[in-house]
Amino acid sequence: MDLDYLTGAGFAALLIGSLIYLAILALSIWIGYLVIKAAVRNGLREHTLWLEQRRGPIR
């Protein structure tokens, strides 16, 4: 029995699995970045509004 083709198939499956894992990891990091960016933007906007109410318009 020649099982050399199974070694190649196993390597291909490992490679594809690793690529899918890395893609999901990259997507998760990107989504996390976008969520944090939106939160910081909203926080700065709220802080600016609070300052304007307290001290008057900022130039």
PDB file of N, CA, C and O in Angstrom:
ATOM      1  N   MET A   1       0.835  -1.188   0.000  1.00  0.00           N
ATOM      2  CA  MET A   1       0.000   0.000   0.000  1.00  0.00           C
ATOM      3  C   MET A   1       0.874   1.244   0.000  1.00  0.00           C
ATOM      4  O   MET A   1       1.817   1.355   0.784  1.00  0.00           O
ATOM      5  N   ASP A   2       0.555   2.169  -0.879  1.00  0.00           N
ATOM      6  CA  ASP A   2       1.304   3.412  -0.964  1.00  0.00           C
ATOM      7  C   ASP A   2       0.498   4.528  -0.297  1.00  0.00           C
ATOM      8  O   ASP A   2      -0.550   4.928  -0.802  1.00  0.00           O
ATOM      9  N   LEU A   3       0.992   5.029   0.841  1.00  0.00           N
ATOM     10  CA  LEU A   3       0.262   6.034   1.610  1.00  0.00           C
ATOM     11  C   LEU A   3       0.912   7.409   1.522  1.00  0.00           C
ATOM     12  O   LEU A   3       0.635   8.274   2.352  1.00  0.00           O
ATOM     13  N   ASP A   4       1.771   7.624   0.532  1.00  0.00           N
ATOM     14  CA  ASP A   4       2.442   8.919   0.407  1.00  0.00           C
ATOM     15  C   ASP A   4       1.454  10.040   0.098  1.00  0.00           C
ATOM     16  O   ASP A   4       1.662  11.174   0.529  1.00  0.00           O
ATOM     17  N   TYR A   5       0.404   9.750  -0.625  1.00  0.00           N
ATOM     18  CA  TYR A   5      -0.570  10.791  -0.958  1.00  0.00           C
ATOM     19  C   TYR A   5      -1.305  11.258   0.298  1.00  0.00           C
ATOM     20  O   TYR A   5      -1.757  12.402   0.341  1.00  0.00           O
ATOM     21  N   LEU A   6      -1.438  10.411   1.321  1.00  0.00           N
ATOM     22  CA  LEU A   6      -2.077  10.834   2.573  1.00  0.00           C
ATOM     23  C   LEU A   6      -1.219  11.852   3.305  1.00  0.00           C
ATOM     24  O   LEU A   6      -1.753  12.749   3.959  1.00  0.00           O
ATOM     25  N   THR A   7       0.085  11.734   3.209  1.00  0.00           N
ATOM     26  CA  THR A   7       0.981  12.705   3.842  1.00  0.00           C
ATOM     27  C   THR A   7       0.782  14.076   3.203  1.00  0.00           C
ATOM     28  O   THR A   7       0.707  15.087   3.901  1.00  0.00           O
ATOM     29  N   GLY A   8       0.699  14.105   1.896  1.00  0.00           N
ATOM     30  CA  GLY A   8       0.456  15.363   1.198  1.00  0.00           C
ATOM     31  C   GLY A   8      -0.905  15.937   1.533  1.00  0.00           C
ATOM     32  O   GLY A   8      -1.043  17.148   1.701  1.00  0.00           O
ATOM     33  N   ALA A   9      -1.907  15.084   1.633  1.00  0.00           N
ATOM     34  CA  ALA A   9      -3.254  15.551   1.973  1.00  0.00           C
ATOM     35  C   ALA A   9      -3.284  16.092   3.399  1.00  0.00           C
ATOM     36  O   ALA A   9      -3.954  17.087   3.675  1.00  0.00           O
ATOM     37  N   GLY A  10      -2.560  15.440   4.300  1.00  0.00           N
ATOM     38  CA  GLY A  10      -2.497  15.912   5.681  1.00  0.00           C
ATOM     39  C   GLY A  10      -1.820  17.265   5.773  1.00  0.00           C
ATOM     40  O   GLY A  10      -2.258  18.136   6.524  1.00  0.00           O
ATOM     41  N   PHE A  11      -0.749  17.443   5.008  1.00  0.00           N
ATOM     42  CA  PHE A  11      -0.047  18.721   4.997  1.00  0.00           C
ATOM     43  C   PHE A  11      -0.933  19.813   4.414  1.00  0.00           C
ATOM     44  O   PHE A  11      -0.955  20.935   4.920  1.00  0.00           O
ATOM     45  N   ALA A  12      -1.666  19.488   3.347  1.00  0.00           N
ATOM     46  CA  ALA A  12      -2.564  20.465   2.736  1.00  0.00           C
ATOM     47  C   ALA A  12      -3.680  20.850   3.707  1.00  0.00           C
ATOM     48  O   ALA A  12      -4.032  22.025   3.808  1.00  0.00           O
ATOM     49  N   ALA A  13      -4.233  19.882   4.414  1.00  0.00           N
ATOM     50  CA  ALA A  13      -5.287  20.167   5.388  1.00  0.00           C
ATOM     51  C   ALA A  13      -4.739  21.025   6.525  1.00  0.00           C
ATOM     52  O   ALA A  13      -5.418  21.943   6.984  1.00  0.00           O
ATOM     53  N   LEU A  14      -3.528  20.742   6.983  1.00  0.00           N
ATOM     54  CA  LEU A  14      -2.898  21.543   8.026  1.00  0.00           C
ATOM     55  C   LEU A  14      -2.664  22.970   7.550  1.00  0.00           C
ATOM     56  O   LEU A  14      -2.885  23.921   8.301  1.00  0.00           O
ATOM     57  N   LEU A  15      -2.225  23.122   6.330  1.00  0.00           N
ATOM     58  CA  LEU A  15      -1.973  24.444   5.763  1.00  0.00           C
ATOM     59  C   LEU A  15      -3.274  25.233   5.615  1.00  0.00           C
ATOM     60  O   LEU A  15      -3.333  26.406   5.983  1.00  0.00           O
ATOM     61  N   ILE A  16      -4.303  24.603   5.085  1.00  0.00           N
ATOM     62  CA  ILE A  16      -5.596  25.278   4.912  1.00  0.00           C
ATOM     63  C   ILE A  16      -6.201  25.625   6.274  1.00  0.00           C
ATOM     64  O   ILE A  16      -6.740  26.716   6.456  1.00  0.00           O
ATOM     65  N   GLY A  17      -6.111  24.713   7.208  1.00  0.00           N
ATOM     66  CA  GLY A  17      -6.620  24.975   8.561  1.00  0.00           C
ATOM     67  C   GLY A  17      -5.894  26.136   9.219  1.00  0.00           C
ATOM     68  O   GLY A  17      -6.517  26.970   9.877  1.00  0.00           O
ATOM     69  N   SER A  18      -4.582  26.191   9.043  1.00  0.00           N
ATOM     70  CA  SER A  18      -3.798  27.290   9.613  1.00  0.00           C
ATOM     71  C   SER A  18      -4.177  28.620   8.972  1.00  0.00           C
ATOM     72  O   SER A  18      -4.277  29.635   9.661  1.00  0.00           O
ATOM     73  N   LEU A  19      -4.386  28.621   7.669  1.00  0.00           N
ATOM     74  CA  LEU A  19      -4.777  29.850   6.985  1.00  0.00           C
ATOM     75  C   LEU A  19      -6.153  30.331   7.439  1.00  0.00           C
ATOM     76  O   LEU A  19      -6.359  31.528   7.638  1.00  0.00           O
ATOM     77  N   ILE A  20      -7.085  29.407   7.601  1.00  0.00           N
ATOM     78  CA  ILE A  20      -8.417  29.777   8.078  1.00  0.00           C
ATOM     79  C   ILE A  20      -8.331  30.320   9.503  1.00  0.00           C
ATOM     80  O   ILE A  20      -8.985  31.310   9.833  1.00  0.00           O
ATOM     81  N   TYR A  21      -7.529  29.679  10.343  1.00  0.00           N
ATOM     82  CA  TYR A  21      -7.343  30.142  11.720  1.00  0.00           C
ATOM     83  C   TYR A  21      -6.774  31.559  11.741  1.00  0.00           C
ATOM     84  O   TYR A  21      -7.262  32.412  12.482  1.00  0.00           O
ATOM     85  N   LEU A  22      -5.752  31.809  10.938  1.00  0.00           N
ATOM     86  CA  LEU A  22      -5.143  33.139  10.889  1.00  0.00           C
ATOM     87  C   LEU A  22      -6.108  34.186  10.339  1.00  0.00           C
ATOM     88  O   LEU A  22      -6.106  35.331  10.790  1.00  0.00           O
ATOM     89  N   ALA A  23      -6.935  33.797   9.362  1.00  0.00           N
ATOM     90  CA  ALA A  23      -7.913  34.731   8.809  1.00  0.00           C
ATOM     91  C   ALA A  23      -8.957  35.108   9.861  1.00  0.00           C
ATOM     92  O   ALA A  23      -9.330  36.276   9.977  1.00  0.00           O
ATOM     93  N   ILE A  24      -9.422  34.136  10.616  1.00  0.00           N
ATOM     94  CA  ILE A  24     -10.400  34.412  11.668  1.00  0.00           C
ATOM     95  C   ILE A  24      -9.772  35.275  12.762  1.00  0.00           C
ATOM     96  O   ILE A  24     -10.418  36.187  13.278  1.00  0.00           O
ATOM     97  N   LEU A  25      -8.533  34.996  13.112  1.00  0.00           N
ATOM     98  CA  LEU A  25      -7.829  35.797  14.110  1.00  0.00           C
ATOM     99  C   LEU A  25      -7.660  37.244  13.634  1.00  0.00           C
ATOM    100  O   LEU A  25      -7.893  38.178  14.400  1.00  0.00           O
ATOM    101  N   ALA A  26      -7.260  37.429  12.385  1.00  0.00           N
ATOM    102  CA  ALA A  26      -7.089  38.774  11.835  1.00  0.00           C
ATOM    103  C   ALA A  26      -8.420  39.513  11.786  1.00  0.00           C
ATOM    104  O   ALA A  26      -8.478  40.703  12.097  1.00  0.00           O
ATOM    105  N   LEU A  27      -9.485  38.828  11.401  1.00  0.00           N
ATOM    106  CA  LEU A  27     -10.806  39.439  11.352  1.00  0.00           C
ATOM    107  C   LEU A  27     -11.265  39.857  12.754  1.00  0.00           C
ATOM    108  O   LEU A  27     -11.849  40.927  12.922  1.00  0.00           O
ATOM    109  N   SER A  28     -11.006  39.028  13.743  1.00  0.00           N
ATOM    110  CA  SER A  28     -11.377  39.356  15.119  1.00  0.00           C
ATOM    111  C   SER A  28     -10.623  40.582  15.616  1.00  0.00           C
ATOM    112  O   SER A  28     -11.208  41.452  16.262  1.00  0.00           O
ATOM    113  N   ILE A  29      -9.337  40.656  15.321  1.00  0.00           N
ATOM    114  CA  ILE A  29      -8.541  41.815  15.733  1.00  0.00           C
ATOM    115  C   ILE A  29      -9.043  43.072  15.036  1.00  0.00           C
ATOM    116  O   ILE A  29      -9.139  44.128  15.663  1.00  0.00           O
ATOM    117  N   TRP A  30      -9.362  42.976  13.760  1.00  0.00           N
ATOM    118  CA  TRP A  30      -9.855  44.135  13.005  1.00  0.00           C
ATOM    119  C   TRP A  30     -11.194  44.627  13.554  1.00  0.00           C
ATOM    120  O   TRP A  30     -11.398  45.830  13.711  1.00  0.00           O
ATOM    121  N   ILE A  31     -12.102  43.702  13.844  1.00  0.00           N
ATOM    122  CA  ILE A  31     -13.402  44.080  14.406  1.00  0.00           C
ATOM    123  C   ILE A  31     -13.210  44.709  15.784  1.00  0.00           C
ATOM    124  O   ILE A  31     -13.869  45.696  16.109  1.00  0.00           O
ATOM    125  N   GLY A  32     -12.325  44.155  16.585  1.00  0.00           N
ATOM    126  CA  GLY A  32     -12.027  44.746  17.886  1.00  0.00           C
ATOM    127  C   GLY A  32     -11.481  46.152  17.748  1.00  0.00           C
ATOM    128  O   GLY A  32     -11.854  47.042  18.512  1.00  0.00           O
ATOM    129  N   TYR A  33     -10.598  46.363  16.778  1.00  0.00           N
ATOM    130  CA  TYR A  33     -10.051  47.697  16.518  1.00  0.00           C
ATOM    131  C   TYR A  33     -11.162  48.680  16.159  1.00  0.00           C
ATOM    132  O   TYR A  33     -11.182  49.804  16.661  1.00  0.00           O
ATOM    133  N   LEU A  34     -12.088  48.261  15.290  1.00  0.00           N
ATOM    134  CA  LEU A  34     -13.178  49.147  14.886  1.00  0.00           C
ATOM    135  C   LEU A  34     -14.093  49.484  16.055  1.00  0.00           C
ATOM    136  O   LEU A  34     -14.562  50.618  16.161  1.00  0.00           O
ATOM    137  N   VAL A  35     -14.354  48.527  16.930  1.00  0.00           N
ATOM    138  CA  VAL A  35     -15.203  48.766  18.094  1.00  0.00           C
ATOM    139  C   VAL A  35     -14.528  49.760  19.038  1.00  0.00           C
ATOM    140  O   VAL A  35     -15.168  50.692  19.524  1.00  0.00           O
ATOM    141  N   ILE A  36     -13.244  49.561  19.294  1.00  0.00           N
ATOM    142  CA  ILE A  36     -12.518  50.463  20.185  1.00  0.00           C
ATOM    143  C   ILE A  36     -12.428  51.862  19.581  1.00  0.00           C
ATOM    144  O   ILE A  36     -12.571  52.858  20.290  1.00  0.00           O
ATOM    145  N   LYS A  37     -12.193  51.934  18.282  1.00  0.00           N
ATOM    146  CA  LYS A  37     -12.115  53.231  17.603  1.00  0.00           C
ATOM    147  C   LYS A  37     -13.440  53.988  17.731  1.00  0.00           C
ATOM    148  O   LYS A  37     -13.441  55.188  18.006  1.00  0.00           O
ATOM    149  N   ALA A  38     -14.555  53.301  17.534  1.00  0.00           N
ATOM    150  CA  ALA A  38     -15.868  53.938  17.659  1.00  0.00           C
ATOM    151  C   ALA A  38     -16.118  54.383  19.099  1.00  0.00           C
ATOM    152  O   ALA A  38     -16.683  55.453  19.328  1.00  0.00           O
ATOM    153  N   ALA A  39     -15.704  53.577  20.061  1.00  0.00           N
ATOM    154  CA  ALA A  39     -15.909  53.935  21.463  1.00  0.00           C
ATOM    155  C   ALA A  39     -15.097  55.172  21.838  1.00  0.00           C
ATOM    156  O   ALA A  39     -15.595  56.052  22.539  1.00  0.00           O
ATOM    157  N   VAL A  40     -13.862  55.241  21.379  1.00  0.00           N
ATOM    158  CA  VAL A  40     -13.028  56.407  21.665  1.00  0.00           C
ATOM    159  C   VAL A  40     -13.611  57.646  21.000  1.00  0.00           C
ATOM    160  O   VAL A  40     -13.658  58.713  21.612  1.00  0.00           O
ATOM    161  N   ARG A  41     -14.053  57.518  19.763  1.00  0.00           N
ATOM    162  CA  ARG A  41     -14.655  58.655  19.053  1.00  0.00           C
ATOM    163  C   ARG A  41     -15.882  59.167  19.797  1.00  0.00           C
ATOM    164  O   ARG A  41     -16.040  60.375  19.976  1.00  0.00           O
ATOM    165  N   ASN A  42     -16.753  58.257  20.231  1.00  0.00           N
ATOM    166  CA  ASN A  42     -17.953  58.668  20.955  1.00  0.00           C
ATOM    167  C   ASN A  42     -17.598  59.279  22.305  1.00  0.00           C
ATOM    168  O   ASN A  42     -18.225  60.250  22.729  1.00  0.00           O
ATOM    169  N   GLY A  43     -16.612  58.726  22.974  1.00  0.00           N
ATOM    170  CA  GLY A  43     -16.190  59.277  24.255  1.00  0.00           C
ATOM    171  C   GLY A  43     -15.623  60.677  24.111  1.00  0.00           C
ATOM    172  O   GLY A  43     -15.909  61.546  24.934  1.00  0.00           O
ATOM    173  N   LEU A  44     -14.823  60.908  23.077  1.00  0.00           N
ATOM    174  CA  LEU A  44     -14.281  62.251  22.852  1.00  0.00           C
ATOM    175  C   LEU A  44     -15.387  63.239  22.496  1.00  0.00           C
ATOM    176  O   LEU A  44     -15.349  64.392  22.925  1.00  0.00           O
ATOM    177  N   ARG A  45     -16.361  62.799  21.724  1.00  0.00           N
ATOM    178  CA  ARG A  45     -17.468  63.679  21.363  1.00  0.00           C
ATOM    179  C   ARG A  45     -18.283  64.051  22.599  1.00  0.00           C
ATOM    180  O   ARG A  45     -18.647  65.213  22.776  1.00  0.00           O
ATOM    181  N   GLU A  46     -18.569  63.073  23.452  1.00  0.00           N
ATOM    182  CA  GLU A  46     -19.311  63.352  24.680  1.00  0.00           C
ATOM    183  C   GLU A  46     -18.521  64.277  25.596  1.00  0.00           C
ATOM    184  O   GLU A  46     -19.097  65.169  26.219  1.00  0.00           O
ATOM    185  N   HIS A  47     -17.228  64.078  25.682  1.00  0.00           N
ATOM    186  CA  HIS A  47     -16.394  64.926  26.526  1.00  0.00           C
ATOM    187  C   HIS A  47     -16.363  66.358  25.986  1.00  0.00           C
ATOM    188  O   HIS A  47     -16.416  67.313  26.761  1.00  0.00           O
ATOM    189  N   THR A  48     -16.278  66.509  24.678  1.00  0.00           N
ATOM    190  CA  THR A  48     -16.294  67.841  24.069  1.00  0.00           C
ATOM    191  C   THR A  48     -17.620  68.546  24.354  1.00  0.00           C
ATOM    192  O   THR A  48     -17.627  69.731  24.687  1.00  0.00           O
ATOM    193  N   LEU A  49     -18.732  67.839  24.227  1.00  0.00           N
ATOM    194  CA  LEU A  49     -20.031  68.424  24.539  1.00  0.00           C
ATOM    195  C   LEU A  49     -20.115  68.825  26.004  1.00  0.00           C
ATOM    196  O   LEU A  49     -20.661  69.878  26.330  1.00  0.00           O
ATOM    197  N   TRP A  50     -19.582  67.997  26.879  1.00  0.00           N
ATOM    198  CA  TRP A  50     -19.585  68.305  28.304  1.00  0.00           C
ATOM    199  C   TRP A  50     -18.756  69.561  28.581  1.00  0.00           C
ATOM    200  O   TRP A  50     -19.167  70.413  29.369  1.00  0.00           O
ATOM    201  N   LEU A  51     -17.595  69.680  27.938  1.00  0.00           N
ATOM    202  CA  LEU A  51     -16.766  70.867  28.124  1.00  0.00           C
ATOM    203  C   LEU A  51     -17.467  72.111  27.605  1.00  0.00           C
ATOM    204  O   LEU A  51     -17.406  73.163  28.242  1.00  0.00           O
ATOM    205  N   GLU A  52     -18.135  72.010  26.453  1.00  0.00           N
ATOM    206  CA  GLU A  52     -18.846  73.163  25.899  1.00  0.00           C
ATOM    207  C   GLU A  52     -19.981  73.600  26.811  1.00  0.00           C
ATOM    208  O   GLU A  52     -20.225  74.799  26.951  1.00  0.00           O
ATOM    209  N   GLN A  53     -20.668  72.674  27.424  1.00  0.00           N
ATOM    210  CA  GLN A  53     -21.743  73.019  28.357  1.00  0.00           C
ATOM    211  C   GLN A  53     -21.171  73.696  29.601  1.00  0.00           C
ATOM    212  O   GLN A  53     -21.803  74.585  30.173  1.00  0.00           O
ATOM    213  N   ARG A  54     -20.012  73.289  30.006  1.00  0.00           N
ATOM    214  CA  ARG A  54     -19.409  73.785  31.239  1.00  0.00           C
ATOM    215  C   ARG A  54     -18.708  75.119  31.050  1.00  0.00           C
ATOM    216  O   ARG A  54     -18.819  75.999  31.904  1.00  0.00           O
ATOM    217  N   ARG A  55     -17.991  75.286  29.947  1.00  0.00           N
ATOM    218  CA  ARG A  55     -17.142  76.467  29.762  1.00  0.00           C
ATOM    219  C   ARG A  55     -17.554  77.337  28.590  1.00  0.00           C
ATOM    220  O   ARG A  55     -17.014  78.433  28.440  1.00  0.00           O
ATOM    221  N   GLY A  56     -18.456  76.916  27.777  1.00  0.00           N
ATOM    222  CA  GLY A  56     -18.805  77.646  26.565  1.00  0.00           C
ATOM    223  C   GLY A  56     -18.150  76.993  25.371  1.00  0.00           C
ATOM    224  O   GLY A  56     -17.332  76.087  25.532  1.00  0.00           O
ATOM    225  N   PRO A  57     -18.500  77.440  24.160  1.00  0.00           N
ATOM    226  CA  PRO A  57     -17.982  76.805  22.940  1.00  0.00           C
ATOM    227  C   PRO A  57     -16.466  76.858  22.862  1.00  0.00           C
ATOM    228  O   PRO A  57     -15.848  77.851  23.246  1.00  0.00           O
ATOM    229  N   ILE A  58     -15.883  75.798  22.372  1.00  0.00           N
ATOM    230  CA  ILE A  58     -14.436  75.740  22.150  1.00  0.00           C
ATOM    231  C   ILE A  58     -14.169  76.320  20.770  1.00  0.00           C
ATOM    232  O   ILE A  58     -14.705  75.828  19.777  1.00  0.00           O
ATOM    233  N   ARG A  59     -13.373  77.328  20.699  1.00  0.00           N
ATOM    234  CA  ARG A  59     -13.033  78.044  19.465  1.00  0.00           C
ATOM    235  C   ARG A  59     -13.522  77.374  18.254  1.00  0.00           C
ATOM    236  O   ARG A  59     -13.306  77.867  17.147  1.00  0.00           O
TER     237      ARG A  59
END
